[in-house]
Amino acid sequence: MRVLVVEDEEKVASFIRKGLEEEHHAVDVALDGEEGLTMAQFSPYDVVVLDLMLPKLDGYRVLQRLRSEGVETPVLILTARDGVGDKVRGLDLGADDYLTKPFAFEELLARVRALLRRGKPQRSPILKVADLTLDPATRRVSRGGGPIELTAKEFSLLEYMMRHPGQVLTRTMISEHVWDQSFDSYTNVIDVYVNYLRKKVDQGFDLKLIHTVRGVGYVLREEP
């Protein structure tokens, strides 16, 4: 999943980013409120981790703006402000959870997982397209009952595709969600990894699931 961390303390932001990336999340970091607001307004995130004491625009105002503009991305406030009044204000403005510093990373991670589940209730715990299944919890993949061994990056790419079956995913979308970076038109790394997946997912099966949309990107679907 894609997470935005809005935190002005670079060491804290780097710590959170590294921990979330180790859990196979794509993470962007904004170091002030204005940058965080812009990124949350115009990029699709699954969760926003938001500090309150931010330069340029404080976290309350960021949250208020997002909710007033109809942005419903789950927001976890992460702050040193531990007063009851602060918590009530944050939750009343539309925050989904509130965690105070100092914090245990395991608790932060558990709260992020809870918000991901809450924010995507329509998603089945086990993803399935035709006879291809992927379990995000156990990281097991199989097709036709047979296990498929994937690298971490291959798994992330397949999970992203299986969460959007039938939707054409551009190389830019794949790059931002799986590689956590802007698409470089001079590299073919995405095409290489899609080919890796094809060999593991489609080879030996009459029904091919991974399709190229020429000039656009890729799509995972049951139809030829």
WODALIN-V816976 format. One record per backbone hydrogen bond with DSSP energy under -0.5 kcal/mol. NH is the residue of the N-H (numbers start at 1). CO is the residue of the C=O. E is the energy in kcal/mol with one decimal. If there is no record, write none. Layout:
NH|CO|E  NH|CO|E
This chain:
3|1|-0.5  3|26|-3.1  4|47|-2.3  5|3|-0.5  5|28|-2.9  6|4|-0.6  6|49|-3.3  7|5|-0.8  7|30|-2.1  10|8|-0.9  13|9|-2.8  14|10|-2.6  15|11|-2.1  16|12|-2.6  17|13|-2.7  18|14|-2.6  19|15|-2.1  20|16|-2.6  21|17|-2.5  22|18|-1.8  23|19|-0.7  23|20|-0.7  24|21|-1.9  25|20|-2.0  26|1|-2.6  28|3|-2.5  30|5|-2.7  33|55|-2.2  36|32|-2.2  37|33|-2.6  38|34|-2.1  39|35|-2.4  40|36|-2.4  41|37|-2.0  42|38|-1.8  43|39|-1.5  45|43|-0.8  46|2|-3.0  47|2|-1.2  48|74|-2.4  49|4|-3.2  50|48|-0.6  50|76|-2.8  51|6|-2.4  54|52|-1.6  57|55|-2.3  59|52|-2.9  62|58|-2.1  63|59|-2.6  64|60|-2.7  65|61|-2.4  66|62|-2.3  67|63|-2.5  68|64|-2.2  69|65|-1.5  70|67|-1.3  71|66|-2.6  72|70|-0.7  74|46|-0.6  76|48|-3.1  77|75|-0.6  77|97|-2.5  78|50|-2.6  79|99|-2.0  82|80|-0.9  87|83|-2.1  88|84|-2.8  89|85|-2.4  90|86|-2.5  91|87|-2.6  92|88|-2.6  93|89|-1.8  94|91|-1.0  95|90|-2.2  96|75|-2.4  97|75|-1.3  99|77|-3.1  101|79|-2.5  107|104|-0.7  108|104|-2.0  109|105|-2.9  110|106|-2.1  111|107|-2.4  112|108|-2.4  113|109|-2.5  114|110|-2.1  115|111|-2.2  116|112|-2.2  117|113|-2.2  118|114|-2.4  119|115|-2.9  120|116|-1.1  121|118|-0.6  123|120|-1.6  127|125|-0.5  127|134|-2.8  129|132|-2.5  132|129|-2.5  133|131|-0.5  133|142|-2.9  134|127|-2.6  135|140|-2.6  136|125|-0.9  136|134|-0.7  139|135|-2.2  140|135|-0.9  141|148|-0.5  142|133|-2.2  143|146|-2.5  144|131|-1.9  146|143|-2.0  148|141|-2.8  150|148|-0.5  155|151|-2.6  156|152|-2.2  157|153|-2.3  158|154|-2.6  159|155|-2.9  160|156|-2.2  161|157|-2.1  162|158|-2.7  163|159|-1.7  164|161|-1.0  165|162|-0.7  166|220|-2.9  167|164|-1.9  169|167|-0.5  169|218|-3.4  170|168|-0.6  171|216|-1.0  174|170|-2.4  175|171|-2.6  176|172|-2.4  177|173|-2.1  178|174|-2.9  179|174|-0.8  179|175|-1.0  180|175|-0.7  181|175|-1.3  185|183|-0.7  187|184|-1.9  192|188|-2.4  193|189|-2.2  194|190|-2.4  195|191|-2.1  196|192|-1.9  197|193|-2.4  198|194|-2.6  199|195|-2.1  200|196|-1.5  201|197|-3.4  202|198|-2.1  203|198|-1.5  205|202|-2.3  208|206|-0.7  211|209|-0.6  211|219|-3.0  213|217|-2.8  214|212|-0.8  216|213|-2.6  217|213|-1.8  218|169|-2.3  219|211|-2.3  221|209|-2.4  221|219|-0.6
